[in-house]
Amino acid sequence: MAVTATILNIQRFSLHDGPGIRTTVFFKGCP
């Protein structure tokens, strides 16, 4: 079963969650 979503925004090198380098992907229409 596949999940289809539209990528709304991608933030690379996001430091909001603490130390380290992360990539945050926002999906449009997520529950």
GROMACS elastic network, one bead per residue, 0.5 to 0.9 nm:
[ bonds ]
;  ai    aj funct       b0    kb
    5    27     6  0.63045   500
    5    28     6  0.65680   500
    5    29     6  0.70462   500
    5    30     6  0.76483   500
    6    26     6  0.87393   500
    6    27     6  0.56877   500
    6    28     6  0.52917   500
    6    29     6  0.74816   500
    7    10     6  0.75677   500
    7    25     6  0.71270   500
    7    26     6  0.60923   500
    7    28     6  0.60203   500
    8    25     6  0.76807   500
    8    26     6  0.54076   500
    8    27     6  0.51243   500
    8    28     6  0.53098   500
    9    24     6  0.82832   500
    9    25     6  0.60040   500
    9    26     6  0.50791   500
    9    27     6  0.70929   500
    9    28     6  0.85543   500
   10    23     6  0.71730   500
   10    24     6  0.57999   500
   10    26     6  0.61716   500
   10    27     6  0.88971   500
   11    14     6  0.60304   500
   11    22     6  0.83861   500
   11    23     6  0.57732   500
   11    24     6  0.50787   500
   11    25     6  0.63811   500
   11    26     6  0.82878   500
   12    21     6  0.78848   500
   12    22     6  0.64045   500
   12    24     6  0.63578   500
   12    25     6  0.84649   500
   13    20     6  0.82176   500
   13    22     6  0.51732   500
   13    23     6  0.58138   500
   13    24     6  0.81532   500
   14    17     6  0.76727   500
   14    18     6  0.89312   500
   14    20     6  0.84758   500
   14    21     6  0.63125   500
   14    22     6  0.53131   500
   14    23     6  0.60409   500
   14    24     6  0.66125   500
   15    18     6  0.56989   500
   15    19     6  0.63862   500
   15    20     6  0.67746   500
   15    21     6  0.64645   500
   15    22     6  0.68349   500
   16    19     6  0.82944   500
   16    22     6  0.89439   500
   17    20     6  0.85690   500
   17    22     6  0.84370   500
   18    21     6  0.88303   500
   19    22     6  0.89696   500
   26    30     6  0.86395   500
   27    30     6  0.59734   500
